[in-house]
Amino acid sequence: MADAKIFIEQARILGLRIALDEFGAGSSSFGYLKTLKVDMLKIDGQFIQHLMNDPFNYAAVSCFVDAADVIGLKTIAEFVDYP
């Protein structure tokens, strides 16, 4: 984790923006938000699929977006599809 923090800090100095990918897929996702200074949160596609038909996915995505908003992160969703 210490190496990841240093890498992110150095990348941001170079002007890169950093996204935390696959958010929600691992049990440490929220811990990473508190530890790593990233610019964006990319929500794992498993929560986006069937979002409108699955109350759990909807609640999870709402929680992820709310948490990102609290700390000023933009959110990105994987597997967004239009019928």
C-alpha positions in Angstrom: 0.0 0.0 0.0 2.9 2.4 0.8 4.4 1.9 -2.7 1.0 2.5 -4.3 0.6 5.7 -2.4 4.0 6.9 -3.5 3.3 5.9 -7.1 0.0 7.8 -7.1 1.6 10.9 -5.6 4.3 10.9 -8.2 1.9 10.3 -11.1 -0.3 13.2 -9.9 2.7 15.5 -9.8 3.2 14.7 -13.5 -0.4 15.8 -14.1 -2.0 12.4 -14.4 -5.4 11.7 -13.0 -5.8 8.4 -11.2 -8.9 6.1 -11.1 -9.6 3.4 -8.5 -10.8 0.6 -10.8 -13.2 -2.3 -10.1 -14.6 -0.5 -7.1 -16.8 -2.7 -5.0 -15.3 -6.0 -6.3 -13.0 -6.4 -3.3 -13.6 -6.2 0.4 -11.1 -3.4 0.8 -12.6 -1.0 -1.6 -13.7 1.6 1.0 -10.4 1.3 2.8 -8.6 2.2 -0.4 -10.8 5.3 -0.7 -9.5 6.4 2.7 -5.9 5.5 2.0 -5.2 6.4 -1.7 -5.5 9.9 -3.1 -7.3 9.2 -6.4 -9.3 11.4 -8.7 -12.0 9.0 -9.8 -13.8 5.9 -8.7 -14.7 3.3 -11.4 -17.6 1.2 -10.2 -17.3 -2.5 -11.0 -19.5 -3.6 -13.8 -21.1 -6.4 -11.8 -23.0 -3.7 -9.9 -24.0 -1.8 -13.1 -25.4 -4.8 -14.9 -29.1 -5.2 -14.1 -28.9 -2.0 -12.0 -32.5 -1.1 -12.7 -33.9 -4.6 -11.9 -31.8 -5.5 -8.9 -32.5 -3.5 -5.6 -29.1 -4.6 -4.1 -27.1 -3.4 -7.1 -29.0 -0.1 -7.0 -28.3 0.3 -3.3 -24.7 -0.6 -3.7 -24.1 1.9 -6.6 -26.0 4.6 -4.7 -23.7 4.0 -1.7 -20.5 4.1 -3.9 -21.6 7.3 -5.6 -22.5 9.0 -2.3 -19.2 8.0 -0.8 -17.3 9.4 -3.8 -19.3 12.6 -3.6 -18.3 13.1 0.1 -14.6 13.0 -0.8 -15.0 14.9 -4.1 -14.4 12.1 -6.6 -15.9 11.7 -10.0 -17.6 8.3 -10.7 -17.3 6.1 -13.8 -19.5 3.0 -14.4 -18.4 -0.1 -16.3 -20.7 -2.0 -18.6 -23.1 0.8 -19.2 -25.4 -0.3 -22.0 -28.4 1.2 -23.7 -31.1 -1.1 -25.0 
